[in-house]
Amino acid sequence: MIDAMTLLTIVLMAGVTYLSRIGGYVVLRNRVLSARATAVMEAAPGCVLISVIAPAFVSRNPADLAALAVTFVAATRFSMLPTVLIGVGAAGILRHLIG
């Protein structure tokens, strides 16, 4: 059975995640963004991806470093979604093979 505090934590985290995702749509729904603001909004997903994979730069695990290299090469050739899928797949496979 799941602990009540754990369940509450999960529910609250899900709520905050949902609110942060929908908040941008609610706040910006009737506004026209400038070219600069549009560029910032388009760059934001890449910044989030970098913040997720940046810790791998300091990893001593060879599988993580190899997966990081594969992801970097994929990022130079593909758009965001294929790059993420390739990176996650490479990390899973290399961690399984190398450890």
Secondary structure, 3 states (H helix, E strand, C coil): CCCHHHHHHHHHHHHHHHHHHHHHHHHHCCCCCCHHHHHHHHHHHHHHHHHHHHHHHHCCCHHHHHHHHHHHHHHHHCCHHHHHHHHHHHHHHHHHHCC
